[in-house]
């Protein structure tokens, strides 16, 4: 089923495990989705055939399964980074009392690109949710604008910001746990090979190290999640 191009930008999608909605989109290059997974609930074991997906956990503890086997499960907490290549099955389960809040990064942005292998809620082999599983966005939601000015939100002791730079050395030093996702721009080697591209989720310190040895081809627009003192 095809929807208007801004359909995914204007609705909250109700899931049997919680809800999600798009908080930022750079055309079709990359999109950021806000996820709330309720305690004891989990997403389907699914993959995406075309897009790369990444996650930054903002609050709670998630039990993440990578691949088809349950033995490949591991716990992840706030500021954890996850990246899944196209075709790699994965599932996130909230195991903490208040559930899990996470940001998902899709590159390219393509919500219908979804294959469900296993699901606790009868959605196996079914497509991404349609109109009857949506409600309009309200004032309680968060939204980032396509600019690096005044784009920040707090989630407990985690600060999420949108920034733009070509000189990482000019930025305030962050601890090694600070997580970053690239929304636009690239880091290349001297031969033009891409080292870090749109949709990657890495440590901030990794970007700083790479920027000293490789070329920031144009200003990089990125999301940064870091721990702050309350």
GROMACS elastic network, one bead per residue, 0.5 to 0.9 nm:
[ bonds ]
;  ai    aj funct       b0    kb
    1   112     6  0.86753   500
    1   130     6  0.81748   500
    2     5     6  0.87432   500
    2   112     6  0.89472   500
    3     6     6  0.80156   500
    3     7     6  0.60777   500
    3     8     6  0.84250   500
    3   130     6  0.89582   500
    4     7     6  0.52441   500
    4     8     6  0.83771   500
    5     8     6  0.73911   500
    5     9     6  0.83875   500
    6     9     6  0.51361   500
    6    10     6  0.65960   500
    7    10     6  0.56643   500
    7    11     6  0.67938   500
    8    11     6  0.59127   500
    8    12     6  0.80966   500
    8    13     6  0.85613   500
    8    21     6  0.74096   500
    8    22     6  0.65715   500
    8   111     6  0.79387   500
    9    12     6  0.84769   500
    9    21     6  0.73423   500
    9    22     6  0.55269   500
    9    23     6  0.73989   500
    9    24     6  0.80274   500
    9    25     6  0.81177   500
    9   137     6  0.88408   500
   10    21     6  0.82314   500
   10    22     6  0.79854   500
   10   135     6  0.86969   500
   10   136     6  0.63024   500
   10   137     6  0.60163   500
   11    20     6  0.89674   500
   11    21     6  0.65226   500
   11    22     6  0.80007   500
   11   131     6  0.89306   500
   11   134     6  0.58900   500
   11   135     6  0.55570   500
   11   137     6  0.52883   500
   12    19     6  0.68757   500
   12    20     6  0.59095   500
   12    22     6  0.78676   500
   12   133     6  0.83959   500
   12   134     6  0.54452   500
   12   135     6  0.53638   500
   12   136     6  0.61013   500
   12   137     6  0.58427   500
   12   138     6  0.89324   500
   13    18     6  0.88043   500
   13    19     6  0.55942   500
   13    20     6  0.53465   500
   13    21     6  0.60225   500
   13   129     6  0.72257   500
   13   130     6  0.83789   500
   13   131     6  0.86096   500
   13   133     6  0.58676   500
   13   135     6  0.68334   500
   13   136     6  0.89835   500
   14    17     6  0.82972   500
   14    18     6  0.63571   500
   14    20     6  0.67963   500
   14    21     6  0.88986   500
   14   129     6  0.82506   500
   14   133     6  0.53932   500
   14   134     6  0.58285   500
   14   135     6  0.77153   500
   15    19     6  0.50031   500
   15    20     6  0.74940   500
   15    37     6  0.88709   500
   15    43     6  0.86997   500
   15   129     6  0.81519   500
   15   133     6  0.75074   500
   16    19     6  0.78084   500
   16    41     6  0.79883   500
   16    42     6  0.86639   500
   16    43     6  0.85100   500
   16   121     6  0.68311   500
   17    36     6  0.80872   500
   17    37     6  0.55661   500
   17    38     6  0.58705   500
   17    39     6  0.85130   500
   17    40     6  0.84758   500
   17    41     6  0.50153   500
   17    42     6  0.57978   500
   17    43     6  0.65087   500
   17    93     6  0.88814   500
   17   121     6  0.87793   500
   18    35     6  0.77274   500
   18    36     6  0.55531   500
   18    38     6  0.55536   500
   18    41     6  0.78898   500
   18    42     6  0.88514   500
   19    34     6  0.83630   500
   19    35     6  0.61051   500
   19    36     6  0.55486   500
   19    37     6  0.69616   500
   19    38     6  0.88221   500
   20    33     6  0.65075   500
   20    34     6  0.53716   500
   20    36     6  0.63352   500
   20    37     6  0.86680   500
   21    32     6  0.85414   500
   21    33     6  0.53979   500
   21    34     6  0.54579   500
   21    35     6  0.70023   500
   21   137     6  0.84395   500
   21   141     6  0.87091   500
   22    25     6  0.73950   500
   22    31     6  0.70577   500
   22    32     6  0.57726   500
   22    34     6  0.61777   500
   22   143     6  0.80003   500
   23    31     6  0.78384   500
   23    32     6  0.57513   500
   23    33     6  0.56726   500
   23    34     6  0.64131   500
   23   141     6  0.83617   500
   23   142     6  0.64236   500
   23   144     6  0.58354   500
   23   145     6  0.85463   500
   24    30     6  0.84074   500
   24    31     6  0.56755   500
   24    32     6  0.51039   500
   24    33     6  0.72101   500
   24   143     6  0.64749   500
   24   144     6  0.54140   500
   24   145     6  0.68208   500
   24   146     6  0.74351   500
   25    28     6  0.71520   500
   25    29     6  0.77639   500
   25    30     6  0.58956   500
   25    32     6  0.62741   500
   25    33     6  0.88578   500
   25   109     6  0.76537   500
   25   144     6  0.86466   500
   25   145     6  0.86824   500
   25   146     6  0.77060   500
   25   183     6  0.87121   500
   26    29     6  0.56180   500
   26    30     6  0.54029   500
   26    31     6  0.62735   500
   26    32     6  0.89756   500
   26   109     6  0.84428   500
   26   146     6  0.71176   500
   26   183     6  0.71513   500
   26   184     6  0.79051   500
   27    30     6  0.69242   500
   27    31     6  0.78642   500
   27   108     6  0.89647   500
   27   109     6  0.77619   500
   28    31     6  0.72468   500
   28   107     6  0.75836   500
   28   108     6  0.55472   500
   28   110     6  0.73784   500
   29   106     6  0.82482   500
   29   107     6  0.57253   500
   29   109     6  0.60232   500
   29   183     6  0.79207   500
   29   184     6  0.80279   500
   29   198     6  0.73817   500
   29   199     6  0.83368   500
   30   105     6  0.67938   500
   30   106     6  0.53731   500
   30   108     6  0.51067   500
   30   109     6  0.50130   500
   30   110     6  0.88014   500
   30   182     6  0.88559   500
   30   183     6  0.63078   500
   30   184     6  0.82094   500
   30   198     6  0.69959   500
   30   199     6  0.63051   500
   31   104     6  0.80205   500
   31   105     6  0.57251   500
   31   106     6  0.52283   500
   31   107     6  0.67700   500
   31   108     6  0.74277   500
   31   109     6  0.52096   500
   31   110     6  0.84183   500
   31   183     6  0.81677   500
   31   199     6  0.84585   500
   32   103     6  0.64826   500
   32   104     6  0.55080   500
   32   106     6  0.65734   500
   32   109     6  0.85386   500
   33   102     6  0.83477   500
   33   103     6  0.56387   500
   33   104     6  0.50021   500
   33   105     6  0.65909   500
   33   106     6  0.81625   500
   34   101     6  0.74623   500
   34   102     6  0.61489   500
   34   104     6  0.65251   500
   34   142     6  0.86211   500
   35   100     6  0.78629   500
   35   101     6  0.56687   500
   35   102     6  0.52180   500
   35   103     6  0.60972   500
   35   104     6  0.72932   500
   36    99     6  0.72424   500
   36   100     6  0.58044   500
   36   102     6  0.67362   500
   37    40     6  0.84284   500
   37    41     6  0.64438   500
   37    42     6  0.68694   500
   37    43     6  0.80327   500
   37    92     6  0.84233   500
   37    93     6  0.73637   500
   37    94     6  0.59629   500
   37    98     6  0.89849   500
   37    99     6  0.55803   500
   37   100     6  0.50775   500
   37   101     6  0.64876   500
   37   102     6  0.83140   500
   38    41     6  0.54807   500
   38    42     6  0.79056   500
   38    93     6  0.85177   500
   38    94     6  0.61975   500
   38    95     6  0.86152   500
   38    96     6  0.87538   500
   38    97     6  0.85508   500
   38    98     6  0.70649   500
   38   100     6  0.65860   500
   38   101     6  0.88903   500
   39    42     6  0.84782   500
   39    93     6  0.79942   500
   39    94     6  0.50643   500
   39    95     6  0.57494   500
   39    96     6  0.60294   500
   39    97     6  0.58199   500
   39    98     6  0.61553   500
   39   100     6  0.74069   500
   40    93     6  0.66623   500
   40    94     6  0.54411   500
   40    95     6  0.55719   500
   40    96     6  0.78296   500
   40    97     6  0.85082   500
   40    99     6  0.75700   500
   41    92     6  0.85710   500
   41    93     6  0.57005   500
   41    94     6  0.58488   500
   41    95     6  0.79711   500
   41    99     6  0.82902   500
   41   120     6  0.89831   500
   42    45     6  0.87415   500
   42    63     6  0.87641   500
   42    91     6  0.68754   500
   42    92     6  0.54478   500
   42    94     6  0.63059   500
   42   119     6  0.87415   500
   42   120     6  0.80989   500
   43    46     6  0.81126   500
   43    90     6  0.86630   500
   43    91     6  0.54608   500
   43    92     6  0.55398   500
   43    93     6  0.65190   500
   43   119     6  0.73989   500
   43   120     6  0.83473   500
   44    90     6  0.79397   500
   44    91     6  0.58435   500
   44    92     6  0.79562   500
   44   116     6  0.62779   500
   44   117     6  0.74032   500
   44   118     6  0.58363   500
   44   120     6  0.69696   500
   44   121     6  0.82504   500
   44   123     6  0.78742   500
   44   124     6  0.78400   500
   45    65     6  0.80022   500
   45    66     6  0.87715   500
   45    67     6  0.83793   500
   45    68     6  0.78515   500
   45    89     6  0.60703   500
   45    90     6  0.52646   500
   45    92     6  0.82069   500
   45   115     6  0.86822   500
   45   116     6  0.60474   500
   45   117     6  0.56434   500
   45   118     6  0.51135   500
   45   119     6  0.62922   500
   45   124     6  0.88809   500
   46    87     6  0.87397   500
   46    88     6  0.79448   500
   46    90     6  0.55692   500
   46    91     6  0.66355   500
   46   114     6  0.69380   500
   46   115     6  0.54455   500
   46   117     6  0.54830   500
   46   118     6  0.70790   500
   46   119     6  0.84522   500
   46   124     6  0.89995   500
   47    84     6  0.85725   500
   47    85     6  0.87770   500
   47    86     6  0.68780   500
   47    87     6  0.53330   500
   47    88     6  0.54631   500
   47    90     6  0.63840   500
   47    91     6  0.88786   500
   47   113     6  0.84268   500
   47   114     6  0.60399   500
   47   115     6  0.53633   500
   47   116     6  0.67208   500
   47   117     6  0.79262   500
   48    51     6  0.58643   500
   48    52     6  0.74291   500
   48    53     6  0.80812   500
   48    84     6  0.89485   500
   48    85     6  0.81624   500
   48    86     6  0.52743   500
   48    87     6  0.54843   500
   48    88     6  0.72976   500
   48    89     6  0.78185   500
   48   112     6  0.89727   500
   48   113     6  0.54924   500
   48   115     6  0.61152   500
   48   116     6  0.89307   500
   49    52     6  0.86163   500
   49    85     6  0.87927   500
   49    88     6  0.83720   500
   49   113     6  0.64527   500
   49   114     6  0.70742   500
   49   115     6  0.75408   500
   50    85     6  0.87285   500
   50    86     6  0.54460   500
   50    87     6  0.75984   500
   50   107     6  0.87477   500
   50   108     6  0.79429   500
   50   110     6  0.85012   500
   50   113     6  0.68081   500
   50   114     6  0.89995   500
   51    84     6  0.89891   500
   51    85     6  0.73599   500
   51    86     6  0.54417   500
   51    87     6  0.86152   500
   51   106     6  0.64079   500
   51   107     6  0.53704   500
   51   108     6  0.55032   500
   51   109     6  0.73856   500
   51   110     6  0.72747   500
   51   113     6  0.73754   500
   52    83     6  0.73735   500
   52    84     6  0.59434   500
   52    86     6  0.53145   500
   52    87     6  0.88431   500
   52   105     6  0.80502   500
   52   106     6  0.59125   500
   52   107     6  0.53594   500
   52   108     6  0.71860   500
   52   199     6  0.72505   500
   52   200     6  0.85191   500
   53    82     6  0.82434   500
   53    83     6  0.57417   500
   53    84     6  0.52627   500
   53    85     6  0.67239   500
   53    86     6  0.77223   500
   53   104     6  0.68255   500
   53   105     6  0.54133   500
   53   107     6  0.65655   500
   53   108     6  0.88447   500
   53   199     6  0.72989   500
   53   200     6  0.84251   500
   54    81     6  0.73380   500
   54    82     6  0.52727   500
   54    84     6  0.60762   500
   54    85     6  0.87164   500
   54   103     6  0.82036   500
   54   104     6  0.56344   500
   54   106     6  0.67222   500
   54   107     6  0.87868   500
   54   181     6  0.83517   500
   54   199     6  0.70409   500
   54   200     6  0.69903   500
   54   201     6  0.62089   500
   55    80     6  0.78956   500
   55    81     6  0.57576   500
   55    83     6  0.64421   500
   55    84     6  0.88055   500
   55   102     6  0.66438   500
   55   103     6  0.55037   500
   55   105     6  0.61404   500
   55   181     6  0.89210   500
   55   201     6  0.73417   500
   56    78     6  0.76157   500
   56    79     6  0.58208   500
   56    80     6  0.56482   500
   56    82     6  0.66353   500
   56   101     6  0.89593   500
   56   102     6  0.56910   500
   56   103     6  0.53202   500
   56   104     6  0.67950   500
   56   105     6  0.84831   500
   56   179     6  0.72258   500
   56   180     6  0.84565   500
   56   181     6  0.85651   500
   56   201     6  0.77297   500
   56   225     6  0.80154   500
   57    60     6  0.75611   500
   57    61     6  0.81538   500
   57    62     6  0.79661   500
   57    76     6  0.75386   500
   57    77     6  0.62445   500
   57    79     6  0.52692   500
   57    80     6  0.54594   500
   57    81     6  0.69651   500
   57    82     6  0.86294   500
   57   100     6  0.74785   500
   57   101     6  0.63221   500
   57   103     6  0.65374   500
   57   104     6  0.88432   500
   58    77     6  0.77205   500
   58    79     6  0.58824   500
   58    80     6  0.80581   500
   58   100     6  0.75944   500
   58   101     6  0.54625   500
   58   102     6  0.51893   500
   58   103     6  0.73237   500
   58   155     6  0.69041   500
   58   156     6  0.87141   500
   58   158     6  0.66736   500
   58   160     6  0.88387   500
   58   225     6  0.79704   500
   59    77     6  0.68433   500
   59    78     6  0.50705   500
   59    79     6  0.80906   500
   59    98     6  0.86296   500
   59    99     6  0.79615   500
   59   100     6  0.56027   500
   59   101     6  0.51694   500
   59   102     6  0.70162   500
   59   155     6  0.74329   500
   59   156     6  0.79014   500
   59   158     6  0.81489   500
   60    76     6  0.84971   500
   60    77     6  0.60225   500
   60    78     6  0.65395   500
   60    94     6  0.72980   500
   60    95     6  0.77046   500
   60    96     6  0.55217   500
   60    97     6  0.77871   500
   60    98     6  0.66853   500
   60    99     6  0.57629   500
   60   101     6  0.66503   500
   60   102     6  0.88169   500
   61    75     6  0.66258   500
   61    76     6  0.56856   500
   61    78     6  0.73265   500
   61    93     6  0.84099   500
   61    94     6  0.61202   500
   61    95     6  0.57147   500
   61    96     6  0.52154   500
   61    97     6  0.87844   500
   61    99     6  0.73635   500
   61   100     6  0.62329   500
   62    74     6  0.81679   500
   62    75     6  0.55668   500
   62    76     6  0.51792   500
   62    77     6  0.64105   500
   62    92     6  0.61207   500
   62    93     6  0.53539   500
   62    95     6  0.58535   500
   62    96     6  0.74216   500
   62    99     6  0.82431   500
   62   100     6  0.64997   500
   63    73     6  0.64449   500
   63    74     6  0.55645   500
   63    76     6  0.64112   500
   63    91     6  0.81936   500
   63    92     6  0.58072   500
   63    94     6  0.64210   500
   63    95     6  0.65850   500
   64    72     6  0.81801   500
   64    73     6  0.53206   500
   64    74     6  0.54160   500
   64    75     6  0.62311   500
   64    76     6  0.72226   500
   64    90     6  0.71354   500
   64    91     6  0.56838   500
   64    93     6  0.63396   500
   64    94     6  0.89233   500
   65    68     6  0.78264   500
   65    69     6  0.76194   500
   65    70     6  0.65097   500
   65    71     6  0.80299   500
   65    72     6  0.56249   500
   65    74     6  0.66975   500
   65    89     6  0.81976   500
   65    90     6  0.54103   500
   65    91     6  0.51932   500
   65    92     6  0.66142   500
   65    93     6  0.84357   500
   66    69     6  0.75290   500
   66    70     6  0.82115   500
   66    72     6  0.57079   500
   66    73     6  0.64780   500
   66    74     6  0.85776   500
   66    84     6  0.85441   500
   66    88     6  0.73719   500
   66    89     6  0.61127   500
   66    91     6  0.68794   500
   67    70     6  0.81120   500
   67    72     6  0.69015   500
   67    73     6  0.89460   500
   67    88     6  0.61878   500
   67    90     6  0.57704   500
   67    91     6  0.86080   500
   68    71     6  0.89366   500
   68    72     6  0.80066   500
   68    88     6  0.89206   500
   68    89     6  0.65622   500
   68    90     6  0.77726   500
   68   117     6  0.87772   500
   69    72     6  0.57168   500
   69    73     6  0.81064   500
   70    73     6  0.59073   500
   71    74     6  0.86568   500
   75    95     6  0.88278   500
   76    79     6  0.85647   500
   76    80     6  0.59658   500
   76    81     6  0.84427   500
   77    80     6  0.57478   500
   77   100     6  0.89162   500
   78    81     6  0.88757   500
   78   101     6  0.89283   500
   78   102     6  0.86738   500
   78   158     6  0.81208   500
   78   227     6  0.89366   500
   79   158     6  0.81533   500
   79   177     6  0.65045   500
   79   178     6  0.67117   500
   79   179     6  0.60837   500
   79   225     6  0.68857   500
   79   226     6  0.72356   500
   79   227     6  0.80509   500
   80   177     6  0.78952   500
   80   179     6  0.75032   500
   81   179     6  0.68842   500
   81   180     6  0.86844   500
   81   201     6  0.63301   500
   81   202     6  0.68115   500
   81   203     6  0.80504   500
   82   201     6  0.70357   500
   82   202     6  0.86424   500
   83   105     6  0.88293   500
   83   199     6  0.88998   500
   83   200     6  0.73097   500
   83   201     6  0.66255   500
   83   202     6  0.89751   500
   84    87     6  0.82303   500
   84    88     6  0.61362   500
   84    89     6  0.81179   500
   84    90     6  0.78364   500
   85    88     6  0.57760   500
   86    89     6  0.85886   500
   87   115     6  0.88540   500
   89   115     6  0.87212   500
   89   116     6  0.85978   500
   89   117     6  0.79539   500
   93    99     6  0.87148   500
   93   100     6  0.81497   500
   94    97     6  0.83023   500
   94    98     6  0.84353   500
   94    99     6  0.50979   500
   94   100     6  0.53704   500
   94   101     6  0.89183   500
   95    98     6  0.85737   500
   95    99     6  0.65985   500
   95   100     6  0.78853   500
   96    99     6  0.52029   500
   96   100     6  0.70851   500
   97   100     6  0.87966   500
  101   155     6  0.88790   500
  105   109     6  0.83772   500
  105   181     6  0.77551   500
  105   183     6  0.88888   500
  105   199     6  0.60870   500
  105   200     6  0.82743   500
  105   201     6  0.83009   500
  106   109     6  0.51882   500
  106   110     6  0.73648   500
  106   111     6  0.85210   500
  106   199     6  0.64062   500
  107   110     6  0.77705   500
  107   198     6  0.69094   500
  107   199     6  0.53856   500
  107   200     6  0.87060   500
  108   198     6  0.87103   500
  108   199     6  0.80724   500
  109   113     6  0.89631   500
  110   113     6  0.56421   500
  110   114     6  0.87724   500
  111   114     6  0.71273   500
  111   128     6  0.69363   500
  112   115     6  0.89553   500
  112   127     6  0.67286   500
  112   128     6  0.56044   500
  112   129     6  0.87307   500
  113   127     6  0.83911   500
  113   128     6  0.80356   500
  114   125     6  0.89603   500
  114   126     6  0.87096   500
  114   127     6  0.65628   500
  114   128     6  0.66717   500
  115   124     6  0.83272   500
  115   125     6  0.63585   500
  115   126     6  0.77025   500
  115   127     6  0.73045   500
  115   128     6  0.88413   500
  116   119     6  0.70192   500
  116   123     6  0.72746   500
  116   124     6  0.52034   500
  116   125     6  0.50508   500
  116   126     6  0.67587   500
  116   127     6  0.78592   500
  117   124     6  0.58614   500
  117   125     6  0.64577   500
  118   122     6  0.85803   500
  118   123     6  0.78268   500
  118   124     6  0.53458   500
  118   125     6  0.79865   500
  119   122     6  0.59686   500
  119   123     6  0.57146   500
  119   124     6  0.53320   500
  119   125     6  0.88492   500
  120   123     6  0.75952   500
  120   124     6  0.83642   500
  121   124     6  0.80848   500
  122   126     6  0.85428   500
  123   126     6  0.51741   500
  123   127     6  0.79889   500
  124   127     6  0.86711   500
  126   129     6  0.84516   500
  127   130     6  0.83947   500
  129   132     6  0.78785   500
  129   133     6  0.60718   500
  129   134     6  0.80462   500
  130   133     6  0.58273   500
  130   134     6  0.71566   500
  131   134     6  0.54241   500
  131   135     6  0.82571   500
  132   135     6  0.82141   500
  135   138     6  0.89235   500
  137   140     6  0.80957   500
  137   141     6  0.67918   500
  138   141     6  0.60815   500
  139   142     6  0.79769   500
  142   153     6  0.78923   500
  143   151     6  0.85988   500
  144   147     6  0.81013   500
  144   151     6  0.59305   500
  144   152     6  0.78300   500
  144   162     6  0.78637   500
  145   148     6  0.78395   500
  145   149     6  0.84165   500
  145   150     6  0.87773   500
  145   151     6  0.69108   500
  145   162     6  0.88909   500
  146   149     6  0.88885   500
  146   151     6  0.89923   500
  146   162     6  0.89760   500
  147   150     6  0.82185   500
  147   151     6  0.75688   500
  147   162     6  0.77029   500
  147   163     6  0.81246   500
  147   164     6  0.84637   500
  147   221     6  0.85810   500
  148   151     6  0.62257   500
  148   161     6  0.83443   500
  148   162     6  0.53297   500
  148   164     6  0.58522   500
  148   221     6  0.74133   500
  148   222     6  0.85481   500
  149   152     6  0.87800   500
  149   162     6  0.76629   500
  149   163     6  0.75636   500
  149   164     6  0.89950   500
  150   161     6  0.83434   500
  150   162     6  0.81358   500
  151   160     6  0.82566   500
  151   161     6  0.56506   500
  151   162     6  0.54358   500
  151   163     6  0.79571   500
  152   159     6  0.70100   500
  152   160     6  0.54189   500
  152   162     6  0.65400   500
  153   158     6  0.84540   500
  153   159     6  0.59490   500
  153   160     6  0.53164   500
  153   161     6  0.66888   500
  154   157     6  0.68940   500
  154   158     6  0.57279   500
  154   160     6  0.62171   500
  154   161     6  0.88489   500
  155   158     6  0.50478   500
  155   159     6  0.63597   500
  155   160     6  0.77543   500
  156   159     6  0.79774   500
  156   228     6  0.88557   500
  156   230     6  0.81770   500
  157   226     6  0.83553   500
  157   227     6  0.56831   500
  157   228     6  0.52589   500
  157   229     6  0.64448   500
  157   230     6  0.62315   500
  158   225     6  0.64917   500
  158   226     6  0.55598   500
  158   228     6  0.60053   500
  158   229     6  0.88675   500
  159   224     6  0.79553   500
  159   225     6  0.55883   500
  159   226     6  0.53986   500
  159   227     6  0.62506   500
  159   228     6  0.65994   500
  160   223     6  0.69913   500
  160   224     6  0.56301   500
  160   226     6  0.66794   500
  161   222     6  0.83194   500
  161   223     6  0.56436   500
  161   224     6  0.52114   500
  161   225     6  0.65345   500
  161   226     6  0.86353   500
  162   221     6  0.72570   500
  162   222     6  0.57122   500
  162   224     6  0.62781   500
  163   220     6  0.81400   500
  163   221     6  0.57636   500
  163   222     6  0.54435   500
  163   223     6  0.63321   500
  163   224     6  0.73444   500
  164   219     6  0.63488   500
  164   220     6  0.54417   500
  164   222     6  0.62550   500
  164   223     6  0.88458   500
  165   168     6  0.65321   500
  165   170     6  0.84753   500
  165   171     6  0.83431   500
  165   218     6  0.86888   500
  165   219     6  0.51412   500
  165   220     6  0.54098   500
  165   221     6  0.67662   500
  165   222     6  0.85197   500
  166   169     6  0.89993   500
  166   170     6  0.89170   500
  166   211     6  0.87706   500
  166   216     6  0.62607   500
  166   217     6  0.83041   500
  166   218     6  0.66481   500
  166   220     6  0.60831   500
  167   170     6  0.56623   500
  167   171     6  0.75430   500
  167   208     6  0.88021   500
  167   211     6  0.78907   500
  167   216     6  0.82001   500
  167   219     6  0.82382   500
  168   171     6  0.54936   500
  168   172     6  0.86904   500
  168   207     6  0.76879   500
  168   208     6  0.56746   500
  168   211     6  0.69494   500
  168   212     6  0.86215   500
  169   172     6  0.79069   500
  169   173     6  0.82335   500
  169   208     6  0.69157   500
  169   211     6  0.86137   500
  169   212     6  0.86050   500
  170   173     6  0.87067   500
  171   174     6  0.85076   500
  173   205     6  0.86283   500
  174   177     6  0.79837   500
  174   178     6  0.63247   500
  174   204     6  0.71232   500
  174   205     6  0.74221   500
  174   226     6  0.76866   500
  175   178     6  0.58594   500
  175   204     6  0.80348   500
  175   205     6  0.75989   500
  175   226     6  0.81006   500
  175   227     6  0.85607   500
  176   179     6  0.82761   500
  176   203     6  0.65468   500
  176   204     6  0.68724   500
  176   205     6  0.58849   500
  176   206     6  0.86073   500
  177   203     6  0.64534   500
  177   204     6  0.76896   500
  177   205     6  0.84171   500
  177   225     6  0.89242   500
  177   226     6  0.72595   500
  177   227     6  0.80810   500
  178   202     6  0.86435   500
  178   203     6  0.57955   500
  178   204     6  0.55652   500
  178   205     6  0.77874   500
  178   224     6  0.70692   500
  178   225     6  0.57866   500
  178   227     6  0.70809   500
  179   201     6  0.69994   500
  179   202     6  0.58521   500
  179   204     6  0.56603   500
  179   205     6  0.87906   500
  179   223     6  0.82193   500
  179   224     6  0.57926   500
  179   225     6  0.51948   500
  179   226     6  0.65551   500
  180   200     6  0.80681   500
  180   201     6  0.55652   500
  180   202     6  0.53890   500
  180   203     6  0.58702   500
  180   204     6  0.56709   500
  180   207     6  0.84059   500
  180   222     6  0.66232   500
  180   223     6  0.55169   500
  180   225     6  0.63949   500
  180   226     6  0.88089   500
  181   198     6  0.77743   500
  181   199     6  0.60528   500
  181   200     6  0.54731   500
  181   202     6  0.64685   500
  181   203     6  0.86921   500
  181   204     6  0.89876   500
  181   221     6  0.88477   500
  181   222     6  0.55642   500
  181   223     6  0.52104   500
  181   224     6  0.67352   500
  181   225     6  0.88588   500
  182   185     6  0.72635   500
  182   186     6  0.81279   500
  182   196     6  0.81439   500
  182   197     6  0.67457   500
  182   199     6  0.52866   500
  182   200     6  0.56708   500
  182   201     6  0.68741   500
  182   202     6  0.86489   500
  182   220     6  0.71075   500
  182   221     6  0.62925   500
  182   223     6  0.65837   500
  182   224     6  0.89931   500
  183   197     6  0.85097   500
  183   198     6  0.53633   500
  183   199     6  0.61207   500
  183   200     6  0.83988   500
  183   220     6  0.75427   500
  183   221     6  0.53766   500
  183   222     6  0.50067   500
  183   223     6  0.70591   500
  184   197     6  0.77887   500
  184   198     6  0.55792   500
  184   199     6  0.82725   500
  184   218     6  0.88715   500
  184   219     6  0.80544   500
  184   220     6  0.56605   500
  184   222     6  0.68429   500
  185   196     6  0.87900   500
  185   197     6  0.68937   500
  185   198     6  0.67032   500
  185   216     6  0.77311   500
  185   217     6  0.69867   500
  185   218     6  0.57058   500
  185   219     6  0.60586   500
  185   221     6  0.64110   500
  185   222     6  0.86446   500
  186   194     6  0.67397   500
  186   195     6  0.75242   500
  186   196     6  0.57705   500
  186   198     6  0.69238   500
  186   215     6  0.83431   500
  186   216     6  0.61398   500
  186   217     6  0.59037   500
  186   218     6  0.68433   500
  186   219     6  0.81794   500
  186   220     6  0.66528   500
  187   193     6  0.85500   500
  187   194     6  0.60380   500
  187   195     6  0.55223   500
  187   196     6  0.51401   500
  187   197     6  0.67911   500
  187   207     6  0.87510   500
  187   210     6  0.77116   500
  187   211     6  0.70710   500
  187   214     6  0.64624   500
  187   215     6  0.54934   500
  187   217     6  0.60278   500
  187   218     6  0.82810   500
  187   220     6  0.84484   500
  188   191     6  0.76511   500
  188   192     6  0.54621   500
  188   193     6  0.53006   500
  188   195     6  0.52129   500
  188   196     6  0.71132   500
  188   197     6  0.87391   500
  188   214     6  0.57766   500
  188   215     6  0.51432   500
  188   216     6  0.64986   500
  188   217     6  0.66421   500
  189   192     6  0.54059   500
  189   193     6  0.54362   500
  189   194     6  0.66879   500
  189   195     6  0.68061   500
  189   213     6  0.79880   500
  189   215     6  0.59455   500
  189   216     6  0.89004   500
  190   193     6  0.74602   500
  190   214     6  0.69383   500
  190   215     6  0.70215   500
  192   215     6  0.87759   500
  194   197     6  0.65258   500
  195   210     6  0.83905   500
  195   214     6  0.82101   500
  196   199     6  0.88404   500
  196   200     6  0.67092   500
  196   207     6  0.84139   500
  196   210     6  0.87249   500
  197   200     6  0.60346   500
  198   201     6  0.89667   500
  198   222     6  0.89791   500
  202   205     6  0.83518   500
  202   206     6  0.66121   500
  202   207     6  0.73810   500
  203   206     6  0.52132   500
  203   207     6  0.68528   500
  204   207     6  0.52874   500
  204   208     6  0.64965   500
  204   209     6  0.88746   500
  204   224     6  0.78513   500
  205   208     6  0.50947   500
  205   209     6  0.62610   500
  205   210     6  0.86695   500
  206   209     6  0.52360   500
  206   210     6  0.61942   500
  206   211     6  0.85500   500
  207   210     6  0.51638   500
  207   211     6  0.59733   500
  207   212     6  0.87558   500
  208   211     6  0.51785   500
  208   212     6  0.66083   500
  209   212     6  0.54869   500
  209   213     6  0.69366   500
  209   214     6  0.88558   500
  210   213     6  0.52819   500
  210   214     6  0.57610   500
  210   215     6  0.83336   500
  211   214     6  0.52683   500
  211   215     6  0.62967   500
  211   216     6  0.63661   500
  212   215     6  0.78480   500
  215   218     6  0.86600   500
  216   219     6  0.69001   500
  216   220     6  0.74369   500
  217   220     6  0.83749   500
